[in-house]
Amino acid sequence: MNTLVRFTLFFCLVAVAHSTYAQTVYAGESTVDKAKMSGLYLTIQGDGKQIEKDWEAQLKTYGRLTASRGTYRVPNASIPAISSEPINLVSTVKTTRTSATIFTAYDLGSGNYVTTGGTGYSAAESLLKDFAGNSLFNQEVKTAEGGFDDAQKNHQKAVKNGERLQRAIEQNAKEKEKLLKRIDDNAKELEQLNKDIETNKTEQETATTELENQKKNVEAVKAKKSN
């Protein structure tokens, strides 16, 4: 099975898993900046910091957002599914390396918060569950893409290594060709040297004979003077 097919199959499985995400949303209270508020809680497993960034991006779609140390406020949030009127939304996020807990209070006006069984609760619950599903899905996609990127890098590394080895083989062949030529040249040189040695022997014999002849000639000239 090639990489593309495996990657496609993985995303199909992720899509199926996404449809089965079941996140628990429950009502509760929290004190934010010394003010007690009623709202909804949601805990999501995963990279806490990334979940917080995703939630911040979600909140920005509701209106002008202000943030300070894990507390987010959208004073005139527009969330038609919960209320046709602007909502004073306050949310806090507490994160760890493996999870994030979100608390969100929806003030419909004059401290009238969305609570269990009240107006907008079902929509608010669905909103958080949908966010959780999308967040988990995005994390799985990110993990899959990270795995794909790693596999792609490993593949590129292997290809480059293969190209390097091929160049080394070609270089080795060239070196071998040079060495064989040197061996051939060396053999020819040795053959010529052997021939030169034989020629030199003849030259030495000729030179020795000439030397002896010249010596005899000198002696003969000196002998004439004595007579």
C-alpha positions as CSV (number, residue, x, y, z in Angstrom):
1,M,0.0,0.0,0.0
2,N,1.6,3.3,-1.0
3,T,1.9,6.4,1.2
4,L,-1.0,8.3,-0.5
5,V,-3.4,5.5,0.0
6,R,-2.4,5.0,3.6
7,F,-2.8,8.8,4.2
8,T,-6.2,8.9,2.6
9,L,-7.3,5.9,4.6
10,F,-6.2,7.5,7.8
11,F,-8.2,10.6,7.1
12,C,-11.3,8.5,6.4
13,L,-10.8,6.8,9.8
14,V,-10.4,10.2,11.5
15,A,-13.6,11.4,9.8
16,V,-15.5,8.4,11.2
17,A,-13.9,8.9,14.6
18,H,-14.9,12.6,14.5
19,S,-18.5,11.7,14.2
20,T,-18.4,9.6,17.3
21,Y,-16.7,12.2,19.7
22,A,-18.7,12.4,22.9
23,Q,-17.7,15.3,25.1
24,T,-19.4,15.8,28.5
25,V,-20.6,19.4,29.1
26,Y,-22.0,20.2,32.5
27,A,-23.4,23.2,34.3
28,G,-21.5,24.8,37.2
29,E,-20.4,28.0,38.8
30,S,-17.1,29.8,38.8
31,T,-15.7,33.0,40.3
32,V,-14.1,35.3,37.6
33,D,-12.5,38.5,38.8
34,K,-14.3,38.1,42.2
35,A,-17.7,37.8,40.5
36,K,-19.6,34.5,40.8
37,M,-21.0,33.3,37.5
38,S,-23.1,30.4,36.3
39,G,-22.1,28.7,33.1
40,L,-21.0,25.5,31.4
41,Y,-17.8,23.5,31.8
42,L,-16.0,21.4,29.2
43,T,-12.7,19.4,29.6
44,I,-10.9,18.3,26.4
45,Q,-8.0,16.0,26.3
46,G,-5.0,17.0,24.2
47,D,-2.5,19.8,23.9
48,G,-3.9,22.3,26.4
49,K,-2.1,25.4,24.9
50,Q,-3.3,24.5,21.4
51,I,-6.9,24.0,22.6
52,E,-6.8,27.4,24.3
53,K,-5.6,29.0,21.0
54,D,-8.4,27.2,19.1
55,W,-11.0,28.4,21.7
56,E,-9.7,32.0,21.5
57,A,-10.1,31.8,17.7
58,Q,-13.7,30.6,18.2
59,L,-14.5,33.4,20.6
60,K,-13.3,36.0,18.1
61,T,-16.0,34.9,15.7
62,Y,-18.6,36.1,18.2
63,G,-17.4,39.7,18.4
64,R,-14.6,41.9,19.8
65,L,-12.5,39.9,22.2
66,T,-10.4,41.0,25.1
67,A,-8.1,38.5,26.9
68,S,-6.0,38.6,30.1
69,R,-4.3,35.6,31.7
70,G,-6.7,32.9,30.6
71,T,-9.8,35.0,30.9
72,Y,-11.7,36.0,27.8
73,R,-14.5,38.5,27.4
74,V,-16.8,39.3,24.5
75,P,-19.1,42.0,25.9
76,N,-21.6,42.0,23.0
77,A,-21.2,38.5,21.6
78,S,-23.4,37.6,18.7
79,I,-24.5,34.0,19.0
80,P,-28.0,33.7,17.4
81,A,-28.3,30.0,18.3
82,I,-28.3,31.0,22.0
83,S,-30.0,34.4,21.8
84,S,-31.2,36.9,19.3
85,E,-29.9,39.6,21.6
86,P,-26.2,40.4,22.3
87,I,-24.7,38.2,25.0
88,N,-22.1,39.2,27.6
89,L,-19.8,36.2,27.3
90,V,-17.1,35.5,29.8
91,S,-14.8,32.5,29.5
92,T,-11.8,31.1,31.4
93,V,-9.4,28.4,30.2
94,K,-7.2,26.3,32.5
95,T,-4.6,24.2,30.7
96,T,-2.1,21.4,31.3
97,R,0.2,19.6,28.9
98,T,-2.5,17.0,28.3
99,S,-5.9,18.8,28.6
100,A,-7.8,22.1,28.8
101,T,-10.8,22.9,31.0
102,I,-13.1,25.6,29.6
103,F,-15.7,27.5,31.6
104,T,-18.1,29.8,29.8
105,A,-20.8,32.1,31.2
106,Y,-23.4,33.4,28.9
107,D,-25.1,36.5,30.4
108,L,-28.3,37.2,28.5
109,G,-28.7,40.5,30.4
110,S,-28.8,41.7,34.0
111,G,-27.0,38.6,35.3
112,N,-29.5,36.2,33.7
113,Y,-27.1,33.4,32.9
114,V,-27.7,30.4,30.6
115,T,-28.3,27.5,33.0
116,T,-29.5,23.9,32.9
117,G,-33.0,23.7,31.4
118,G,-33.1,27.5,30.7
119,T,-33.2,29.5,27.5
120,G,-30.3,28.8,25.2
121,Y,-28.8,26.0,27.3
122,S,-29.2,23.3,24.7
123,A,-27.6,25.6,22.0
124,A,-24.7,26.5,24.3
125,E,-24.1,22.8,25.1
126,S,-24.1,21.9,21.4
127,L,-21.7,24.8,20.7
128,L,-19.2,23.5,23.2
129,K,-19.6,19.9,22.1
130,D,-19.1,21.0,18.4
131,F,-16.0,22.9,19.4
132,A,-14.6,19.9,21.3
133,G,-15.2,17.6,18.3
134,N,-13.5,20.1,15.9
135,S,-10.6,20.6,18.3
136,L,-10.0,16.9,18.7
137,F,-10.3,16.4,15.0
138,N,-7.8,19.2,14.3
139,Q,-5.4,17.7,16.7
140,E,-5.6,14.3,15.0
141,V,-5.2,16.0,11.6
142,K,-2.1,17.8,13.0
143,T,-0.7,14.6,14.4
144,A,-1.3,12.8,11.1
145,E,0.2,15.7,9.1
146,G,3.2,15.6,11.4
147,G,3.6,11.9,10.8
148,F,3.3,12.4,7.1
149,D,5.9,15.2,7.2
150,D,8.3,13.0,9.1
151,A,7.7,10.2,6.6
152,Q,8.2,12.6,3.7
153,K,11.5,13.9,5.2
154,N,12.7,10.3,5.8
155,H,11.8,9.5,2.2
156,Q,13.7,12.6,0.9
157,K,16.6,11.7,3.1
158,A,16.6,8.1,1.7
159,V,16.4,9.4,-1.9
160,K,19.3,11.8,-1.3
161,N,21.3,9.1,0.3
162,G,20.6,6.8,-2.7
163,E,21.7,9.6,-5.0
164,R,24.9,10.0,-3.0
165,L,25.6,6.3,-3.1
166,Q,25.0,6.3,-6.9
167,R,27.5,9.1,-7.3
168,A,30.0,7.2,-5.1
169,I,29.6,4.1,-7.3
170,E,30.1,6.2,-10.4
171,Q,33.2,7.9,-8.9
172,N,34.5,4.4,-7.8
173,A,34.1,3.2,-11.4
174,K,36.1,6.2,-12.7
175,E,38.8,5.6,-10.1
176,K,38.9,1.9,-11.1
177,E,39.2,2.9,-14.7
178,K,42.1,5.3,-13.8
179,L,43.8,2.5,-11.8
180,L,43.4,0.0,-14.5
181,K,44.9,2.4,-17.0
182,R,47.8,3.1,-14.6
183,I,48.3,-0.7,-14.3
184,D,48.3,-1.0,-18.0
185,D,50.7,1.9,-18.4
186,N,52.9,0.5,-15.6
187,A,53.1,-2.9,-17.4
188,K,54.0,-1.1,-20.7
189,E,56.6,0.9,-18.9
190,L,58.1,-2.2,-17.3
191,E,58.2,-3.9,-20.7
192,Q,60.1,-0.9,-22.1
193,L,62.5,-0.9,-19.1
194,N,63.3,-4.5,-19.7
195,K,64.0,-3.8,-23.3
196,D,66.1,-0.8,-22.3
197,I,68.1,-3.0,-19.9
198,E,68.9,-5.5,-22.8
199,T,69.9,-2.6,-25.0
200,N,72.1,-1.2,-22.2
201,K,73.8,-4.5,-21.8
202,T,74.7,-4.5,-25.5
203,E,75.8,-0.9,-25.2
204,Q,78.0,-1.8,-22.2
205,E,79.6,-4.7,-24.1
206,T,80.3,-2.4,-27.0
207,A,81.7,0.3,-24.8
208,T,83.9,-2.2,-23.0
209,T,85.3,-3.5,-26.2
210,E,85.9,0.1,-27.4
211,L,87.6,0.8,-24.1
212,E,89.9,-2.1,-24.4
213,N,90.7,-1.3,-28.0
214,Q,91.6,2.3,-27.1
215,K,93.7,1.1,-24.2
216,K,95.7,-1.2,-26.5
217,N,96.1,1.7,-28.9
218,V,97.5,3.9,-26.2
219,E,99.9,1.2,-25.2
220,A,101.0,0.7,-28.8
221,V,101.7,4.4,-29.2
222,K,103.8,4.5,-26.1
223,A,105.8,1.5,-27.2
224,K,106.9,3.3,-30.4
225,K,108.6,6.0,-28.4
226,S,110.6,3.4,-26.4
227,N,111.9,1.9,-29.6
